[in-house]
Amino acid sequence: GAMDVAVIGLSARISFGENDEVADARVAVCSVAPVPFRAAECEGALVDSDLDTDTLREAGRLLEDRARAIDDVRATAAYRRRVLAPLLERAVRICRERAKPAGARP
């Protein structure tokens, strides 16, 4: 039968404090290393930040550094590394948006 396998996967859970700074962060990725993993270095870069551009760039770099992607029939290692940081930024943006009270969302 058919099998669905991710080209790359990223999951994030971000908790925000009173002043909208990151109180806690969890980031996990799959298909960029032999086994899925939590990206502790990336998480650490996000905590206590306001998710400014420099912080997101550094967290993305740390995530890319940790990846051990390979070429296979689904994607190249270069592609997998290249999309990690943008996926992280997108996931963090979604977390921030969903953390806003319902009346504050656009």
C-alpha positions, 0 to 999 in steps of 0.5 A: 500500500501507499505510505505518507512520509514527510519531506520535512516536519516541524512542530512548535509550542510557544507560551507567552508571558505577561509582556508578550515575551516567550515564557517557554518554547518547544520545537521538534522536527522530523525528516532532517536527521536519522530520528525526529528530535527536539531542538533544545538550542533553538528553544533556548534562543526563543525563551525570554525574547520578543521574537524579533528578527534577530532572535528568529534568525539565530534560532533558525541558524541553530536549528539548521546547525543541528539538522543532519539531513540526507538526500533521498527520493523525496528531497535533497538535504540542501532543500531540507536545511533551506526550509527549516528556518522559514518553517520555524518562523511560520510556526512561531508566527502562528503560535503568536497569533493563536495566543492572542485573545479572540477579540484581538485577532484581525 
